[in-house]
Amino acid sequence: MSLRHRIAFTSNIKPHTSNIVSDGSRTRCVVVGGGPAGMMVGFLLARAGVEVAVLEKHADFFRDFRGDTIHPSTLELMYELGLLDKFLKLPHQELREIRGIFNGHPVPMADFSHLPTHCKFIAFMPQWDFLNFLAGEAKRFPAFTLHMQHEVVDLLFDNDRVAGVRAKMPDGERDFRSDLVIGADGRHAITHEKANLELMEFGAPIDVLWMRLSKHADDPPQTLGFFQHGKLLVLLDRGDYFQVGFVIPKGGFDEIKQRGLPALHSDIVGMGKFLSDRIGELDNWDKIKLLTVQINRLKKWCREGLLCIGDNAHAMSPAGGVGINLAIQDAVATANLLAAKLSTRSVSVAELAEVQARREWPTRVIQRLQVFIHHNVVTGRSSGTDDKLPFFTRLFLWFPFLRTLPARMIGLGPRPEHIQSPKA
């Protein structure tokens, strides 16, 4: 998205500018965080006539190195909402098959052509375009308000019940009181921290270095993953450049820095040889960002007056690129279970717990698969020690029907949600 478009979008947002704490603002629901989960649940609740305010701490959505994969499950939701045709007019690339390069050998691993969805592909779209789209559609509902540059710094309590949030703005602070706070503020959430919700860590043996490299017209078709003797290089097509992910051992960034940029260049080109003519673009460590990989889950996703969803409730690994879509599924389930009730009254903690009961099982399944992939594919136990194909990859060549299994898990997830929340 161009700078001009970003400025045009943010200039249409009129954040509240009061510098008075406790100014009496009240709404039925406050959503903390304007990411995929927060924007989707805000959109769906407003669509159902629930008064909702989404608070986003940044001035716009333009931040790099975010998940850009819009999976068939999310595209199906766009269809159910009557937004698919409009959505697909946004610039995007379509991936209908996932191929991995294992020790130099291409292997088709997931074929989306058999999915029972209208879109049988993954759409690669910058996350800021996706969030801008949702925000634009949500603003059509009078019950929806988006407040940019509102960083939530604390929860408000009435006795033991969460009764709202305190937000910091450029010129002061403001209290938002509400019947329900939905924490969609990501893996470093202030909401679950201030609510003293217990977080269970499952560990991850990897981190990821994110960077950009230019894309040329004669580059080979996108394959996503280059696996080589326990190393992994991921390329995400963003039109005129690749977003590059290079998997490293957990905590290994300092050692890589000590080896120097030429050694990192050599490691990357060793896996993707066609990148040799542009690897010099990475001429400064400032162009290489560290993503610390986490896999965790809240023991309880809610307490009186507060519900946590998305990465707040369960931080996912980048493996499979499913995090954004699981977060959106949480949002849909939240609206399905709570929107009609919230339109007339507050909801009980037992009703909030129904969201966790609905979404925890698919979260557990995906997290267990991610842990398995980390230990048995990415870090090399099953990746082979020579230039031959690992045994498990040969199965996808011998039995093509097996490609439908990862396609369904990646494309739809274990329990895909559908729009059941009302429209006012």
C-alpha positions as a printed NumPy array, in Angstrom:
array([[  0.   ,   0.   ,   0.   ],
       [  1.362,   3.418,  -0.956],
       [  2.13 ,   6.092,   1.607],
       [ -0.589,   8.249,   0.021],
       [ -3.217,   5.541,   0.623],
       [ -2.032,   4.964,   4.166],
       [ -2.308,   8.661,   4.957],
       [ -5.739,   8.835,   3.35 ],
       [ -6.951,   5.923,   5.453],
       [ -5.635,   7.191,   8.772],
       [ -6.821,  10.735,   8.105],
       [-10.398,   9.438,   7.995],
       [-10.038,   8.058,  11.525],
       [-10.972,  10.547,  14.203],
       [ -9.603,   9.232,  17.49 ],
       [-10.964,  10.74 ,  20.683],
       [ -8.537,  13.367,  21.96 ],
       [ -9.687,  14.007,  25.529],
       [ -6.858,  14.248,  28.044],
       [ -9.172,  13.61 ,  30.997],
       [ -8.989,  10.224,  32.719],
       [-12.377,   8.695,  33.636],
       [-14.349,  10.859,  31.212],
       [-17.385,   8.608,  31.415],
       [-17.014,   6.833,  28.053],
       [-19.06 ,   3.657,  28.052],
       [-19.842,   1.053,  25.433],
       [-21.189,  -2.471,  25.439],
       [-17.893,  -4.017,  24.322],
       [-14.31 ,  -2.814,  24.117],
       [-11.916,  -4.745,  21.875],
       [ -8.235,  -4.292,  22.72 ],
       [ -6.067,  -4.605,  19.609],
       [ -6.763,  -3.929,  15.941],
       [ -5.165,  -7.078,  14.546],
       [ -7.009,  -9.807,  12.618],
       [ -8.89 , -11.178,  15.655],
       [ -9.759,  -7.746,  17.015],
       [-10.929,  -6.271,  13.712],
       [-12.971,  -9.338,  12.795],
       [-14.752,  -9.61 ,  16.142],
       [-15.373,  -5.855,  16.141],
       [-16.824,  -6.058,  12.634],
       [-19.082,  -9.017,  13.46 ],
       [-20.368,  -7.581,  16.734],
       [-21.158,  -4.232,  15.117],
       [-22.843,  -6.09 ,  12.269],
       [-25.096,  -7.678,  14.903],
       [-25.919,  -4.272,  16.381],
       [-23.634,  -4.524,  19.417],
       [-22.006,  -1.226,  20.326],
       [-18.268,  -1.901,  20.091],
       [-15.089,   0.185,  20.277],
       [-11.82 ,  -1.219,  18.901],
       [ -8.681,   0.317,  20.421],
       [ -5.463,   0.12 ,  18.404],
       [ -2.228,   1.517,  19.823],
       [ -0.608,   2.427,  16.492],
       [ -1.508,   5.279,  14.162],
       [ -2.042,   2.907,  11.225],
       [ -1.799,  -0.771,  10.34 ],
       [  1.383,  -0.47 ,   8.299],
       [  3.902,  -2.724,  10.007],
       [  6.124,  -5.18 ,   8.167],
       [  6.932,  -8.829,   8.921],
       [  3.417,  -9.898,   9.78 ],
       [  1.572, -12.972,   8.612],
       [  0.223, -12.367,   5.116],
       [ -1.505, -15.669,   4.41 ],
       [ -5.285, -15.523,   4.019],
       [ -6.297, -19.181,   4.005],
       [ -9.335, -20.788,   2.332],
       [-11.177, -20.85 ,   5.678],
       [-10.954, -17.054,   5.937],
       [-11.803, -16.558,   2.265],
       [-14.903, -18.695,   2.834],
       [-15.93 , -16.349,   5.649],
       [-15.567, -13.429,   3.233],
       [-17.925, -15.292,   0.888],
       [-20.459, -15.929,   3.645],
       [-20.388, -12.223,   4.509],
       [-20.953, -11.249,   0.873],
       [-17.546,  -9.551,   0.693],
       [-15.456, -12.024,  -1.309],
       [-15.643, -10.384,  -4.732],
       [-14.769,  -6.988,  -3.286],
       [-12.004,  -8.478,  -1.156],
       [-10.33 , -10.274,  -4.066],
       [-10.074,  -6.999,  -5.986],
       [ -7.307,  -6.042,  -3.568],
       [ -3.783,  -6.869,  -4.826],
       [ -2.835, -10.407,  -3.86 ],
       [ -1.119, -13.56 ,  -5.075],
       [ -2.742, -16.993,  -5.094],
       [ -1.051, -20.202,  -4.02 ],
       [ -2.939, -23.351,  -5.031],
       [ -0.275, -25.861,  -4.07 ],
       [  2.468, -25.906,  -1.462],
       [  5.767, -27.326,  -2.632],
       [  8.856, -27.828,  -0.539],
       [ 12.427, -28.179,  -1.786],
       [ 14.089, -30.919,   0.271],
       [ 17.841, -31.185,  -0.204],
       [ 17.375, -29.836,  -3.732],
       [ 14.379, -32.02 ,  -4.652],
       [ 10.927, -30.431,  -5.232],
       [  8.052, -32.165,  -3.43 ],
       [  4.348, -31.215,  -3.756],
       [  3.014, -31.379,  -0.197],
       [ -0.433, -29.761,  -0.103],
       [ -3.017, -29.53 ,  -2.872],
       [ -5.911, -27.159,  -2.135],
       [ -7.902, -28.035,  -5.275],
       [-10.11 , -30.537,  -3.422],
       [-11.167, -28.309,  -0.524],
       [-14.938, -27.791,  -0.123],
       [-14.584, -24.004,  -0.391],
       [-15.22 , -21.346,  -3.023],
       [-11.545, -20.355,  -3.038],
       [ -9.191, -23.285,  -3.359],
       [ -6.032, -21.313,  -2.703],
       [ -4.115, -19.318,  -0.111],
       [ -4.167, -15.594,  -0.842],
       [ -0.973, -13.7  ,  -0.049],
       [ -1.977, -10.185,   0.919],
       [ -0.135,  -7.674,   3.118],
       [ -1.823,  -7.709,   6.5  ],
       [ -2.283,  -3.928,   6.47 ],
       [ -4.465,  -4.239,   3.356],
       [ -6.545,  -6.931,   5.027],
       [ -7.008,  -4.862,   8.21 ],
       [ -7.789,  -1.688,   6.266],
       [-10.436,  -3.632,   4.351],
       [-12.082,  -4.925,   7.53 ],
       [-11.945,  -1.488,   9.13 ],
       [-13.551,   0.11 ,   6.09 ],
       [-16.378,  -2.416,   6.063],
       [-16.902,  -2.212,   9.826],
       [-17.211,   1.59 ,   9.752],
       [-20.366,   1.172,   7.7  ],
       [-22.124,  -0.004,  10.87 ],
       [-23.17 ,   2.774,  13.283],
       [-22.354,   0.554,  16.28 ],
       [-18.643,   0.406,  15.344],
       [-15.936,   2.818,  16.454],
       [-12.199,   2.513,  15.758],
       [ -9.813,   4.497,  17.949],
       [ -6.249,   4.645,  16.64 ],
       [ -3.307,   5.655,  18.844],
       [ -5.12 ,   4.296,  21.894],
       [ -2.69 ,   2.055,  23.776],
       [ -4.386,   0.107,  26.566],
       [ -2.21 ,   0.298,  29.668],
       [ -4.472,  -1.115,  32.369],
       [ -7.744,  -2.817,  33.16 ],
       [-10.513,  -1.223,  35.207],
       [-12.206,  -3.306,  37.888],
       [-15.469,  -3.231,  39.811],
       [-14.657,  -5.509,  42.744],
       [-13.351,  -8.66 ,  41.002],
       [-15.006,  -7.97 ,  37.639],
       [-13.208,  -6.392,  34.674],
       [-15.234,  -3.283,  33.934],
       [-13.222,  -1.588,  31.2  ],
       [ -9.768,  -0.396,  30.184],
       [ -7.524,   2.632,  30.5  ],
       [ -5.964,   3.809,  27.252],
       [ -3.025,   6.134,  26.689],
       [ -3.256,   8.601,  23.804],
       [ -0.722,  11.128,  22.483],
       [ -2.28 ,  13.878,  24.614],
       [ -3.461,  12.048,  27.725],
       [ -5.399,   9.067,  28.964],
       [ -8.974,   7.912,  28.698],
       [-11.078,   5.315,  30.464],
       [-13.464,   3.105,  28.51 ],
       [-16.033,   1.323,  30.633],
       [-17.866,  -1.621,  29.147],
       [-19.861,  -4.763,  29.862],
       [-17.194,  -6.849,  28.13 ],
       [-13.53 ,  -6.414,  27.296],
       [-12.186,  -8.64 ,  24.516],
       [ -8.402,  -8.95 ,  24.667],
       [ -7.078,  -9.349,  21.128],
       [ -3.776,  -7.613,  21.817],
       [ -1.399, -10.386,  20.777],
       [  1.176, -12.556,  22.467],
       [  2.531,  -9.765,  24.686],
       [ -0.96 ,  -8.849,  25.856],
       [ -1.451,  -6.315,  28.611],
       [ -4.971,  -7.663,  29.147],
       [ -4.107, -11.196,  30.228],
       [ -1.146,  -9.885,  32.224],
       [ -3.259,  -7.395,  34.199],
       [ -5.977, -10.022,  34.647],
       [ -3.438, -12.487,  36.136],
       [ -4.412, -15.265,  33.719],
       [ -2.01 , -18.218,  33.819],
       [  0.067, -18.81 ,  30.685],
       [  1.352, -22.287,  29.816],
       [  4.562, -22.364,  27.724],
       [  5.306, -25.305,  25.414],
       [  8.66 , -24.182,  24.065],
       [ 10.003, -23.854,  20.55 ],
       [ 13.549, -24.797,  19.468],
       [ 13.664, -22.166,  16.722],
       [ 13.586, -18.45 ,  16.032],
       [ 13.193, -16.787,  12.632],
       [ 15.122, -14.012,  10.926],
       [ 12.854, -11.858,   8.737],
       [ 14.193,  -9.74 ,   5.876],
       [ 13.393,  -8.483,   2.379],
       [ 14.971,  -9.367,  -0.958],
       [ 13.868,  -8.039,  -4.326],
       [ 11.898, -10.297,  -6.661],
       [ 12.762, -10.676, -10.352],
       [ 10.463, -11.576, -13.21 ],
       [ 12.402, -14.744, -14.071],
       [ 12.479, -16.134, -10.524],
       [ 11.247, -19.724, -10.153],
       [  7.64 , -20.283,  -9.072],
       [  7.01 , -19.746,  -5.39 ],
       [  7.627, -22.871,  -3.348],
       [  7.488, -21.47 ,   0.19 ],
       [ 10.037, -23.746,   1.835],
       [ 13.638, -24.801,   1.122],
       [ 14.672, -27.556,   3.553],
       [ 18.303, -28.604,   3.676],
       [ 19.92 , -30.746,   6.344],
       [ 17.88 , -29.284,   9.182],
       [ 17.795, -25.715,   7.838],
       [ 14.746, -23.928,   6.466],
       [ 14.394, -20.908,   4.178],
       [ 10.915, -19.503,   3.493],
       [ 10.026, -17.051,   0.708],
       [  6.709, -15.17 ,   0.733],
       [  5.826, -13.455,  -2.539],
       [  4.798,  -9.825,  -2.021],
       [  4.669,  -8.891,  -5.68 ],
       [  7.871,  -6.929,  -6.233],
       [  9.845,  -8.452,  -3.355],
       [ 10.153, -11.554,  -1.213],
       [  9.611, -11.531,   2.498],
       [ 12.304, -13.972,   3.56 ],
       [ 12.241, -16.105,   6.674],
       [ 15.397, -17.942,   7.72 ],
       [ 14.973, -20.382,  10.586],
       [ 17.742, -20.447,  13.203],
       [ 18.216, -22.308,  16.493],
       [ 16.493, -20.706,  19.464],
       [ 18.68 , -17.943,  20.886],
       [ 21.226, -18.289,  18.075],
       [ 21.052, -14.764,  16.636],
       [ 24.053, -13.438,  18.562],
       [ 26.224, -16.281,  17.278],
       [ 25.077, -15.598,  13.715],
       [ 25.994, -11.931,  14.13 ],
       [ 29.445, -12.912,  15.342],
       [ 29.958, -14.995,  12.21 ],
       [ 29.161, -11.904,  10.135],
       [ 26.868, -10.969,   7.262],
       [ 28.89 , -12.821,   4.569],
       [ 28.371, -16.113,   6.421],
       [ 24.608, -15.473,   6.639],
       [ 24.569, -14.572,   2.935],
       [ 26.298, -17.861,   2.169],
       [ 23.797, -19.863,   4.237],
       [ 20.83 , -18.268,   2.464],
       [ 22.256, -18.576,  -1.055],
       [ 23.231, -22.159,  -0.319],
       [ 19.527, -22.968,  -0.062],
       [ 18.139, -20.58 ,  -2.678],
       [ 20.868, -20.241,  -5.294],
       [ 18.839, -17.876,  -7.503],
       [ 19.085, -15.269,  -4.716],
       [ 22.857, -14.849,  -5.231],
       [ 22.439, -11.804,  -7.489],
       [ 20.552,  -9.816,  -4.807],
       [ 21.804, -11.121,  -1.463],
       [ 23.994,  -8.018,  -1.206],
       [ 20.833,  -6.013,  -0.512],
       [ 21.208,  -7.293,   3.062],
       [ 24.13 ,  -4.982,   3.767],
       [ 23.189,  -4.019,   7.316],
       [ 21.952,  -5.919,  10.355],
       [ 19.212,  -3.302,  10.713],
       [ 17.575,  -4.906,   7.667],
       [ 17.285,  -8.247,   9.492],
       [ 14.639,  -8.593,  12.195],
       [ 14.42 , -11.33 ,  14.798],
       [ 11.092, -13.078,  15.368],
       [ 11.177, -14.933,  18.672],
       [  9.009, -18.013,  18.149],
       [  6.633, -18.913,  20.96 ],
       [  4.047, -21.6  ,  21.477],
       [  1.882, -21.02 ,  24.525],
       [ -1.722, -21.043,  25.666],
       [ -3.718, -19.519,  28.488],
       [ -5.063, -22.027,  30.981],
       [ -8.263, -19.978,  31.195],
       [ -9.199, -17.572,  28.443],
       [-11.644, -15.526,  30.488],
       [-12.749, -14.097,  33.796],
       [-15.735, -11.933,  34.711],
       [-15.923,  -9.161,  32.133],
       [-12.901, -10.288,  30.046],
       [-12.375, -12.716,  27.167],
       [ -9.006, -13.334,  25.467],
       [ -8.804, -14.577,  21.872],
       [ -6.231, -14.962,  19.098],
       [ -2.526, -14.76 ,  19.92 ],
       [ -3.464, -13.365,  23.317],
       [ -5.025, -16.716,  24.221],
       [ -2.629, -18.905,  22.222],
       [  0.628, -17.792,  20.614],
       [  1.37 , -19.906,  17.551],
       [  4.533, -20.76 ,  15.645],
       [  4.841, -19.502,  12.044],
       [  4.785, -23.169,  10.951],
       [  1.976, -23.554,   8.422],
       [  1.155, -19.851,   8.555],
       [ -2.072, -20.678,  10.389],
       [ -1.9  , -18.191,  13.272],
       [ -3.849, -15.375,  11.604],
       [ -6.566, -17.764,  10.482],
       [ -6.938, -19.401,  13.897],
       [ -7.284, -15.922,  15.389],
       [-10.044, -15.103,  12.911],
       [-11.783, -18.385,  13.71 ],
       [-11.729, -17.362,  17.399],
       [-13.367, -14.07 ,  16.468],
       [-16.108, -15.789,  14.471],
       [-16.823, -18.241,  17.292],
       [-16.957, -15.339,  19.763],
       [-19.546, -13.516,  17.671],
       [-21.521, -16.693,  17.02 ],
       [-21.783, -17.459,  20.735],
       [-22.072, -13.972,  22.223],
       [-23.392, -11.403,  19.726],
       [-27.117, -12.023,  20.237],
       [-26.694, -11.992,  24.02 ],
       [-24.525,  -8.875,  24.051],
       [-27.084,  -6.988,  21.994],
       [-29.432,  -6.958,  24.999],
       [-27.345,  -7.644,  28.125],
       [-23.961,  -8.415,  29.615],
       [-22.695, -11.989,  29.495],
       [-21.645, -14.275,  32.322],
       [-18.253, -15.878,  32.77 ],
       [-19.865, -19.249,  31.998],
       [-21.   , -17.875,  28.63 ],
       [-17.528, -16.507,  27.955],
       [-16.045, -19.918,  28.753],
       [-18.088, -21.392,  25.898],
       [-15.706, -19.679,  23.477],
       [-12.724, -21.466,  24.991],
       [-14.655, -24.74 ,  25.019],
       [-15.296, -24.283,  21.302],
       [-11.823, -23.145,  20.242],
       [ -9.359, -24.82 ,  22.599],
       [ -9.437, -28.243,  20.938],
       [ -8.424, -27.   ,  17.435],
       [ -5.769, -24.83 ,  19.084],
       [ -4.312, -27.82 ,  20.921],
       [ -4.267, -29.898,  17.73 ],
       [ -2.401, -27.242,  15.735],
       [  0.079, -26.503,  18.516],
       [  0.919, -30.191,  18.893],
       [  1.474, -30.435,  15.142],
       [  3.716, -27.38 ,  15.245],
       [  5.813, -28.84 ,  18.063],
       [  6.154, -32.068,  16.038],
       [  7.204, -30.131,  12.919],
       [  9.783, -28.149,  14.873],
       [ 11.436, -31.227,  16.314],
       [ 11.104, -33.643,  13.401],
       [ 11.224, -31.58 ,  10.222],
       [ 12.605, -28.083,  10.714],
       [ 15.439, -28.959,  13.088],
       [ 16.545, -31.912,  11.046],
       [ 15.646, -35.237,  12.638],
       [ 13.672, -36.205,   9.54 ],
       [ 15.271, -33.892,   7.006],
       [ 17.999, -36.262,   5.873],
       [ 21.747, -36.053,   6.242],
       [ 22.656, -36.224,   2.552],
       [ 21.134, -35.062,  -0.721],
       [ 18.438, -37.734,  -0.727],
       [ 14.774, -37.12 ,  -0.01 ],
       [ 13.644, -37.773,   3.574],
       [ 11.36 , -40.796,   3.72 ],
       [  8.204, -38.934,   4.757],
       [  8.453, -36.627,   1.737],
       [  8.574, -39.595,  -0.619],
       [  5.106, -40.565,   0.571],
       [  3.699, -37.403,  -1.043],
       [  5.295, -38.45 ,  -4.353],
       [  4.163, -42.08 ,  -4.151],
       [  0.628, -41.373,  -2.9  ],
       [ -0.632, -38.006,  -4.247],
       [ -3.916, -38.288,  -2.335],
       [ -1.935, -37.683,   0.863],
       [ -1.491, -34.058,  -0.22 ],
       [ -5.142, -33.428,   0.642],
       [ -4.448, -34.014,   4.353],
       [ -2.03 , -31.119,   4.984],
       [ -4.112, -29.012,   2.582],
       [ -7.16 , -29.477,   4.772],
       [ -5.241, -28.909,   8.014],
       [ -3.543, -25.752,   6.69 ],
       [ -6.417, -24.474,   4.586],
       [ -9.348, -25.108,   6.927],
       [ -8.026, -26.222,  10.298],
       [ -9.463, -28.895,  12.565],
       [-12.739, -27.039,  13.263],
       [-13.521, -24.312,  10.725],
       [-16.1  , -21.759,  11.838],
       [-18.952, -20.34 ,   9.772],
       [-20.891, -17.104,  10.127],
       [-23.86 , -17.698,  12.425],
       [-23.984, -14.366,  14.238],
       [-27.   , -12.198,  13.398],
       [-27.065,  -9.127,  11.208],
       [-28.958,  -6.211,  12.712]])
